[in-house]
């Protein structure tokens, strides 16, 4: 059977990508911000169909391609479980008063002029502590989006600041999955990898914070003191605002620091939110429970419904209703659909060898160290676009380029850092990538809107390319210690 399979031509590799890019561009043009709610998924299905036809032309059986599709989708199920748990968490934390309390105190403490920079720094500290950009966005990030709405600030810039800080903290945390994965793929030591990453990540985050500071100092918030006071009084009117309602957040962060897996951590946080609603939001529950049921049974039904369908509050103001409503597992189903469609496309083009064909073509033109590192970053970004998964954007280019880095005498930390600079950090910028879809679902801001404001994520790959061509912190392979000693004593 293997003898009948032909290697794809460059045209074979190019055609599905041209179809995908054309359809996604048309989707954005025709549907705008609604493109992620169906049109992009159809584009990915059609591009997958084109890739399948090319695979069959080259000798692959449909059964083998279908098996690759289901395997590719299965790879995303861990992320899907986390995403559903986050939807439940947002709903119960609204009902419990946890998110409203964060919004209330955030509006009192955060100055509009310094808000964007402070959001970036805060998310960076939290992500560095727990090693998860996703958990940071789902907790602190959701609250900061609410604070921004209350202060009349841009949700797109706020999302850019949240993602910039969250991904910086994630990258320099030894608790992060991707920070462990990249050196494992490249053959580097974890803390050597982190130290080497500091050369690109620290300057990038400093530039990002400066830009957020300048934007904040020159921005004009649309909310005046009266509007802020109205939101604050509405929060106090409907919710019991106190330190105690923040306990679910501290419990979740503690579990994350203890490296308890993300899905049980977030789902326990969601269940804890339901318990906290019963303990601290009795008046709110009395106003919301079904009048045909007893208070206890009605509260149980309300919390159950909040877990799967989210929380909704009628304050008499559409703006405040939007601010204080949302969540539920059902709110994440469109994002799950997008992830499945994207993972299916990525699995097909990997199975029939289209990505490998691109890398082979790139290596023929990458003669210098600068061009090799630039090619690696470009491959990581392309893999993020085509396979829609940050883990694939680390593992696949890492496997493909590792031997070439060794052949050219480059230390493994160069490859591991480049995989992060090009793969992990760019993943939330792509709407159909698992990370971009996740951030859209959690922050309710389209990646196409926050793209230009995710300064850290944009600057870091560019800085990595500049370093590569200038030869800055490009480490060479050194012989093992035993070999060094032998060379030292050799006459």
Secondary structure, DSSP 8 states (H G I E B T S, - for coil): -GGG-----HHHHHHHHHHHHHHHHHHHHHHGGGGGTTHHHHHHHHHHHHHHHHHHHTT--HHHHHHHHHHHHHHTHHHHHHHHHHHHHHHHHHHTTHHHHHHHHHHHH--GGGHHHHHHHHHHHHHHHHS-HHHHIIIIIHHHHHHHHHHT--HHHHHHHHHHHHHHHHHT-TT-HHHHHHHHHHT--HHHHHHHHHHHHHHHHHHHHHHHHHHHHT---S--HHHHHHHHHHHHHHS--SGGGGHHHHHHHHHHHTT--HHHHHHHHHHHHHHHHHHH-HHHHHHHS-TTS-HHHHHHHHHHHHHHH-B----S-HHHHHHT-B--GGGGHHHHHHHHHHHHHHHHHHHTTHHHHHHHHHHHH--SHHHHHHHHHHHHHHHHHHH--HHHHHHHHHHHHHHHHHHTTB-HHHHHHHHIIIIITTGGGSTTSHHHHHHHHHH---HHHHGGG-HHHHHHHHHHHHHHHHTTT--B----HHHHHHHHH--
